[in-house]
Each structure stands twice: as structure tokens, then as C-alpha cells.
Amino acid sequence: MIWLLGAVLFWLAAWAVNARIAASPLGQRQAGRLMVAGLFGITVLVLWEGLVRGFGVPAVILPGPSIIGPTIAGNLGTLWADFVQTVIKGALSGFAIGAVAAFVTAIAIDRSPFLQKGLLPIGNFVSALPIVGLAPVLVMWFGFDWQSKAAVVVVMVFFPLLVNMVAGLQATDRLSRDLMATWSASYWQALFKLRLPAAMPFAFNGLKIAATLALIGAIVAEFFGSPIVGMGFRISTEVGRLGLDMVWAEIAVAALAGSALYGVIALIESWVTFWHPSQRK
Amino acid sequence: MTRALPVLTVLMLIVALWYAGAVWLNSTWVYDQAQRVGTSVTLAEVIPQTMTQTRPLLPPPHQVAAELWKGVAGQKVTSKRSLVYHGYVTFRGTMMGFALGIVLGVGLAMAIVRYRVMELSVMPWAIISQTIPIVALAPMILTVSNQIGVENREIPKAIIAAYLSFFPVLVSMVKGLRAPDAMQLDLLCTYGASDAQTFRKLRLPASMPYFFASLKVVVAAALIGTIVGELPTGAIEGLGARMLIGSQFGEPLIMWAALFAAAILAGGLILLVGLIERLARARMGAPA
């Protein structure tokens, strides 16, 4: 009871502080925003712990953060091995191959409006399909190790990236292209100096979407067969053994990896497309 | 016609590549068989044999189409082997997750637009929540809901689908509810409109185009969520379960047929949402 009451009190107190910060001039600044978001995150953890203890929820249903934390600290080696297997070998290599393939394909069909008109609707449609369903097929083809995971990721990220790249290459306006023509720029000059930079906001939009998809693909593919290491493998076996604290530890790693990947892409985006209105401070 | 021609050409190209891939991948098995009985086969003999295997590495399109047809029209709709039945199970899960995601997304968006503190505290976490691969959570959501005695297998699937679909609704509704400009808001202010009235008469109608634009993304996300929810969990019904069965029992045809059934379902849902959008826009008097 005391845990429950404490958690609710903490929640109300944190909420009051957040409301004050949000209303004050501090809430307009970066630091204030970070504080509010951070406090909200802490509140969620405290509420979680309070509810788990207050209602006496057994650890096989929902372990509290106080159990998950030590599990993470105690299994760093395993978590690191899983991270390397799934994220670095599976997701990142597939992501890189898929991105390069989509990039090259987009430029290759750039000169043929006919192919573009045909490919765009199909690409849009395929992006909406549950491609994860291909995971068992690709595991059958490429074996259990990370190659099959990378293949799933390639297929998953290819079409969203392709659609964004093709749309991006068409994004320049008539005036800019005419200007290039008056300078008698060749096709390749116009491509590298005008149209590729103009396509970058679209490309990064696609990359951000693909980053999440890549992790999903790599983990799902492991449900269909994997060596005895990897995040998807660990999650499915630990769920079977009711080791939910380990599952939550893997989820924490997955969340961290996903956010980090997204953050890195956003950072590169702010370097590459510094000129774009959405990047202006 | 001018729009259909390029699409058809690309489709033909894909089918041709698919056939070529089927010949290439399945020929290994044919050569293998021939070597075992001590004969050699010519290429002209190999190609027909790659088209009719029962367990091909890559089934050619006509085999998949035949299996799909068998699954859709060859059974009674209530049969456990009918793809219509499994498709319906997946469709039901998708719709539940879709509805749940919309309610959650719109509710959060309303709170975020109304209270600044909600925006500052919830919005960053909503973004982070989408970088967590939901499939990591899927097996756990299932075990937990089993243990706390949720008998209904639909609910965990719907939760996963809702988790994937609430975010696009949230983002576009926040944008949409903020779409009215200061002049319009000021006008309502001079009318002495209350917050609730402003919301109902100005903000809500203004957000509708944004809302419908997000629905197409959301319905596809909900379907993916439902299928992922069926995959790792030993579910026995639904297109995802069908894919898993095909994979585990080494029946690639079942797997491919389920995959295409899912694709057709996705296409149907997107068309349906597009139709609803057009009807709603027409009713609200938008230029077509």
C-alpha cells in the first residue's frame, strides 16, 4: 500500500513540477524541454515499480525496474554478444546494402520517366505490404546465421528508400533546372550539384523510416531460426523459460539501439541538409 | 491507359525475373535428382521440372496462384485450410488494432494540443516508443496476457497493431488540430466561443484532411502489426500463423500463398480507406 501511495504521490508531484516548468520561460528552452521529458520518463519508471510492488505482481508477469536493472548489469556480456549478432551483423549490414541498392536503382531509373511511372505505384504498394512475412523464406535460402537476417533487412528497407529517393530526385523545381541548363551543365553535373542535394531531405526521411524497419526485420528473422546468439533468439527462448527480466533487458537494449540509430541518422541529416528550412534553428 | 502501361510493364518485368529466379534456384534440385539416378539432363528438360516441384525453393508465380486459388475457392470458407477464414481472423485483429490505435492517437493528440505540459512530456517518448522494435515486445505481450488470464487471442494482437498504428495518427492529428491559423482562432474568440466550441467547430473539421491522410499509413501498419503478432507466438489462426506453419513443415507453397493473401488484404484495406477518405471529403465539401 505504501508503495502504491508513494508512486501516486511522486506522480502528482512530478506532474506539478512539469506543469510549472512548461508554463515558465524555461519551458521554451532546450534544457527545460529535456527536463520535462526526463522527469516524465522517471515518473513512468517510479509508477511501474510502485504498481508492481503495490499490487504484488509476480516477476514472471511483469518484473519491476529494480529487477531489470541488475539483470542488465549482470548480463552485459550476453547482451553485447546479442547486440553484435543482431544489430551490427544483421541489421546494419542489411541496412547498408539495402540503402546502397535503393540509391543506385533510383539513379539508374532516373533517366527513364516510363520506368519511374511504373515503379512508383508498385514501390508504394510494396512498402505497405507485410514484407516481414518473407522472413521464413529468406531464412530457408540463406541459412540460420546473420546473412539471412541481413537479407530480410535488405528487402524490408529497399522499397521505402527507393520510393523516397525517386520522389526526391524529382523534387527540384523547373526554375533551378532551367538555370542548370543555361549554364550548359551536363546531366551528371546537374545530378551531382543540384538534384542529389535536393533529394537528400527525402532520402533521410526514408532512412529514418528504414532504421526502425531494419531492427524489426533482423529480430523477426531470428524467430524463424538462428544460431544460439542474437536478440530475437534470446527473447523467444527467455519468454519460453519465463525469464522476463532478461526479455526486458533485451527490450531495453533494442530501444537503446533503435534510438541511437535514429539519432545518428538525424545527426548526419543535420550536417548534410543544413540548408533545409526544417533544420533552421 | 497512359498510367497503366508503365505499371504493367514493370509488373511484367518482375514476373519475368521471378520465373528466371525460380528456374535458377530450383534447378539445383533437378540436377541433384538426375545425378542420383545416374543420368544427365539438358537445360530443355530442366526448365519444365523446375515449374512443378512440390517443395520448390522459389515457387514460380503460377504455382503460387494455383495454391492461392485452392485456398480461397477450393475450400469451404469455414475450413481450417481456407485462406478466406485465416484472412478474416487477421482482418478482425487488424481492425481492432486499427480502432484502438486511432482512439489512442486522437486522444493523445487532443491532450497534447490542449496542454503544453503534455506535449513536452509525452511527445519525445512517443517518438522513442517508435524506435523500439515492437516485435521484441510481441512474444512477451502474448505470454503476459496469457498469464493474467486473457483468453481472447485477439487482444494481444490488437495491442501490437495499435502500438504500431497510434503514432502516425498522433503526429498528423497534432498537426491537423494546430492547422487553423491565428486569424480564425481570433475570430472564434470574438464570438466568445468556449474551448470546447472552438475545438468542435474549428479545430476538429480543420484536422480532418490530416486525419484521413494518416489512415492509409495506419491501416497498413495495423496489418503488419497483426501479422507480426501472429508470427512468433504459436498462433493457430490467421495469415501469420499460416506462414509459420508453411515454414515449419517445409511447405513453401502454403507460405507463399499466405504471403500473397496478406498482400491482397493489404491492398484491399488501402483501397477501402481511400474510398472512405474520398466520401468524407466529398461530404465536407472539399474540391475533389
Interface residues (C-beta under 8 A of the other chain):
Chain A: W15 N18 A19 I21 A22 A23 G27 G32 R33 V36 A37 L39 F40 G41 V44 V60 I61 L62 F114 L115 Q116 K117 G118 L119 P121 I122 F125 A128 L129 P130 V132 G133 L134 A135 P136 V137 V139 M140 W141 A211 T212 L215 I216 I219 V220 F223 F224 M231 G232 I235 S236 V239 L242 L244 V247 W248 E250 I251 A254 A255 G258 S259 L261 Y262
Chain B: R3 L5 P6 V7 L8 T9 V10 L11 I14 L25 L57 L58 R116 V117 E119 L120 S121 V122 M123 P124 W125 I128 Q130 T131 I132 P133 I134 V135 A136 L137 P139 M140 T143 V144 Q147 I148 K216 V217 A220 L223 I224 I227 V228 L231 P232 L239 G240 M243 L244 G246 S247 P252 M255 W256 A258 L259 A262 A263 A266 G267 I270
